[in-house]
């Protein structure tokens, strides 16, 4: 009986403590920019440590491979869904550090789709292609001032490029027997954002 009472009290203590410790924010929007683009993002809490991040934006893809050879600097639309595990928010809170806007370290699975709707600054002689990538990522996010954040992340993942009939000048695949291209891709980002 005493053992059961002690376990019950410990369980209640843990429940109360988990309600008052830091966790991910319920929901917020931000606009971010970096060296390679601009994005509108949303993070929604799924649990005390997990947030679902979604974004839409325009970005330059440094690892597009041979399907945009000689295209120069281009911007293409991107849609991303990324569950993030913020694994050190409680520790940061206990140390008196900021945890607002999910300021902490995270692990995620970044899933991005570049549709073939349009590509800015792409010559008409190039065929637009779509691709889908899945990249396990480690990163950090920090708050600067009251509404600004910065984040950086790195990862390594897998991408499928959905090729079409070749109109590209100098591309190294043929019009016959078009196949999707499978690639391993490194990922690195640095962004500064404003939270609404």
Steps between C-alpha positions, in 0.01 A plus 500: 500500500777741598693411185193573286443834672864601448480405130177696463654809663810472281280467192297808597820693564631408153169602340501837675868557422445422131223762486725774634824423316594634160358336192451587137281799415137426414500668158684785327583633153821656376668626186861393449775589259844361437772491238289280276139621525197619692239291685174538696490246783262366763580289805219319680540302822432128476630419849707670770822430304382454139388769255384462142664761282356579158629754252456639154762704326734576214850361521814433303596136507877453508478129433267490200744288305533486122137572412561879533862513376604850390173652626668756730329622817139381504216508755237228514196443721527258790245339733637345820362296790739435787423336836754637751600351834625784724700291744649756740227756578465389865875517554518848343207617716662362815818693415301822455551513122234607250267234363251733328417419137648152559852628568690178542680215328301268276500181298267483202404324180479774238279397208502751212331505160610732219208499254554572131255795499760766417865583550605865523793607281494178298548528125210377287729232350509312831242245605367551852524192722348405835678327786426353842760478778504346847786621720561409867626827651661627821473870576481784748254788526541809717300812576658843442321791665124480527383373160809391305655155476789335325549134427753275339487134412681226317410159374546235236213338313348362184333664201303385196502734197204447267654556156306587187584496131832678447500854361800607706811611318795287604314279749642151528192285467315403184145546378461125470401294801475787749556377852479670834834597650579378852753703698654520844501864608677698770296773668613818674302813584530827689192723533389812681128546566231725638220340708147644471 
